[in-house]
């Protein structure tokens, strides 16, 4: 014990200290074990054993990757539209637009990265890898048209392959004594408030979110709603796209208000998969179809 002859100090807990993700807060849990009654030798041995692992887990940052991917797509899409301008004044405007949009892009990415490092959820190299990875993913999607033309069966097969590969990789790590879910039981043991335990930051939670999003994207792209709306004449109208963007932003905020129960892990994973599948299905198919119905000219009835 570190404090054998005096009372242990009172440690103040906050919601972020109970995060279960594979990030630097592992040190906080290990320190709690030492201070609150664990064996100092055993905890130090555990810290040594997991020391190199803490630089690997949590790489890359999902927040940084998601932010850079989304904003990279929006910036490049806007610039591709301005590149069509031919006259000299338009070229100058394009250069100004290019400088402005990329400045906004990097300001946002730096803000996201600094915030993740500041609250001790990632190391600097993890957020940098996240930004780079997000841009590479965006470029890969842009140059892979098969993603938009693949049938639903291909999406399902891809989902199964990713799940089996991830599960096999997890079991392989377990064989070499690397447990990606090590922080969950520690959070349940030491966290003062069970509601602060963020199961959604575990590796399996990220896996089911990604699988759900991929499945929902496959459903949306192969649905009749998507074909009728986005593949029709309205799909090329700027007013239609702007309406879809506005409605999608509002809908995504509403989805963000949906909080899933975290007391039962398996139920949480199932509901997380369903929620993640519903989001792209709504944005890709349902919202464009509703906008298509609103913009469809009313047919005159023949008397």
N, C-alpha and C positions, 0 to 999 in steps of 0.2 A: 504494500500500500504506500502511496505517496504521502498521505496524511495519517500516520499511525497514531499520533498522540493528540490530535486536535480534530475538530469537526471539519467535515468536507465543505468547501465553498459552495454557495448556492449558484447554480448555473441557470441563467435565464434562457428559456426556449422561445423560439419564434417559428412560424409556419415554414420558413425556408430551411431551418435546421433539421427538419424531418423529411426533407426530400430524399427519395430512395434511388435517385438516379446514380449512375456510376461516375461520379464527379469528385472533386476535391473534398467534399464534405465527409468523405470516409474518415478523414483525420479527426473530425469532430466526434464521430461515433466511437472511434478507438480511444480518444481522450476521455469520453464519458465512461467507458469501461474501466479505465484506470482510476478515475476520480471517484466514481460511485460504487466501487467495491470490487472491481476485477483485479486479477493478479497482474502486477506491473510487468513481471517477466513474461507471462503469457501474452499480454497485450503488446509488449514490445516485439516479441517474436512474430506476432500476427502482423504488426506494422511493417516489420522487415520483409515478411513474406509477400505482402501486398504492395510494397513500395513501388517496384517497377510497373506493376499492373495499373497503378493509378494514372500513369502517363498514357496508357493505351486506352483504358475505358473512357467512354464519353467522347471519343474521336470519330468523326468530326462533330462539331456542334450542330445539332439539328436546327436550332433557331437561326444560326448564321447561314446555314445551307438553305433553309426555306426562304429566308429574307432575300438573299442574293439571287436565288433562282427566280423568284417571282418578279423582283424588280428588274432583273436582267432581261426577262422576257418583255416586260412593259416598255423599258427604255429602247431596246432594239426594234420593237414593233413600231414605236412612234418615230424613230429615226428612219426606218425603212419607208415610212410614208412620206417624210420630208425629202428623202433623196430623189423623189420623182420630179421635184421642181427643177426647172431648167434655166430660167433667166438668172441674170447676175444678182439681182436683189434677193431672189429666193435662195441662191447659194449662200449669200451672207447670212440670211436668216437661219438657214440650215446649220451653219457653223455655230451660230449663237445658241441655237436649240441644242446642238450636240454638246456644247460646253456646259450648258445649264443642266441638262438631264443627267449627264455623267457626274456632275458635281453633286447633284441631289442623291444620286445612287450611292456614291462613296460616303457622303455624310451619313446616310441612313445605315450603311453597313458598318461604319466605324462606331456609330452610336450603339448598334446592336451588340457588336463585339465587346466594346468597353463595358456595357451593362452586364453581359454574361460573366466577364472576368471580375467585375467589381463585386458582384454578389456571390462570388466563389463557386460558381457552378461549372466553370470550365477553365482550363489553362489557356494562355495566349495562343499556343500552337494549334489548339483544337478549334478555336474560332476562326483562325486564319485558314485552316484546312476546310472548314465549313463554307467559307465564302468562295474559295476556289472550287470546291466540289459542287456548290450550287450553280455556279456559272458553267461548269463543264456539263452538268446534267441538262441545263437549259439548251446548250449547244447540241448535245446529243439528241434531245427530243426534236430540235429544229431540223436536224439533218437525218432524221429517221422517220420518213413518212409512213412506214409500215405500222407505226403505233396507231395512227388514225384510221388505217384501213384493215387492221387485224379484226378477225371475227371474235365473237364471244368465247368460243372454244379455246382460242389461242390465249386469251386473257386468263381463263380458268386454269389452263395447263401451266401458264407462267406462275400463277399464284401458288399452285401445288408445288412446283419446282422450288420456288423461293422458300416456302414453308418447310419443305423437307430438307433443303440445304441448310437453312438457319437452325433447324432442330438438330440436325446431324452435327453441325459445327458447335452448337452448345454442348451436346453430349461429349464431343471430342475434348472440349475445354475442361469439362468436368473430370474426364479421365486423367488430365494432367494437373488436376487440383486448382483449376481456375473457375470460380463460381461467379457468373455474371449477376446473379440475384442475391449476392451475399448481404447487401445492405438492407433488404426488406425485413428479415427477422430482427436485425439490430434496431431498425426504426420502430418496429412493433414493440420491442422490449423497452426502449428508452424514451420514446416520444410521449410527452405529457398529454397531448390531445390526439386521439386516433384520427380525427378529421384532418390533421395536418400531414398525414402520411400520404405522400403523392405517389401512388402506385403507377400513375400514368407516365412516370419518368423511367420506368424499368425497361430493359432491352426488349422484353416480350411485348410490352405495351407499344413500343415503337414499331415492332414487327407487325402486330395486328392492325395498327393504324395504316401502315403502308400497304398491307395486303387488302384491307378494306377499300382504300382509295383506288387501288389498281382495279379491283373488282367493280367498284362503282363506275369508274371511267369506262370500263369495257361495256357495262350495261348501258351507260348513257350514249356512247358512240354508236352502238348497234341497235338503238331503240328507234322506233318509228317517229317519235317526237323530235329527235335530233335530225333525222333525215328530212322531215317535212319543214322544219324551221331553219336550221343552219345550212342545209344543202339546197334550199329553195331560193327564190328570188330575194326574199327578205334578208337572207344571210349576207348579202353584199351591200346592204344599205347602212349608212353610218348611223342613222337614227335608231335602227334596230340594234346595232351593236352597243350604242350608248345606253339604251334602255336596259339591255341585258347586263351591262356592267353595273349600272346603278342598282338594279334589283338584286344582282348577285352580292354586292357589298352589303346591302341591308340583310339579306338572307344569311350570309356568313356571320354577321354579328348576332343574329338570332340563334344560330347554331352554337355560337360561343357561350351563350347563356345556359345551354343544356349541360348540367353537371351530372356525371355518372357516379353511381355508388361505388365506393372503393373498399367496402368491408369484406366483400367476397371477391377474390382475385379472378376466378374463372368467369363469374358473371360480368365482372368489369371488362374482361378481355372480349367476351362475346358482344356486349353492348358497344364497346369501343369499335369493334369491327363494323357493326351495323351503322353506327354514326359516321364513321369514316367513309363507308360506302354510299351513304345517303347524300353526303356533301357534294361529291363530283356528279352524282346522278342528278341532283337538283340543279346544279350550276350548268352542266353540259346539256341536259335534255329538258328538264321540266320548265325552267325559267325561260329559255328561248322559245319553247312551244307556247307558253302563255303569252309572251310578247308577240309571237306570230299570230295568235288568235286575236289579240287586240288590234294589230295593224292590218289584219285581213279586211279588205274592202267588203262592205255589206252588199251582198248580191240582191239585185232588184227582183222582186217577185213578179212573175208574169201573171197578169190577170187572165 
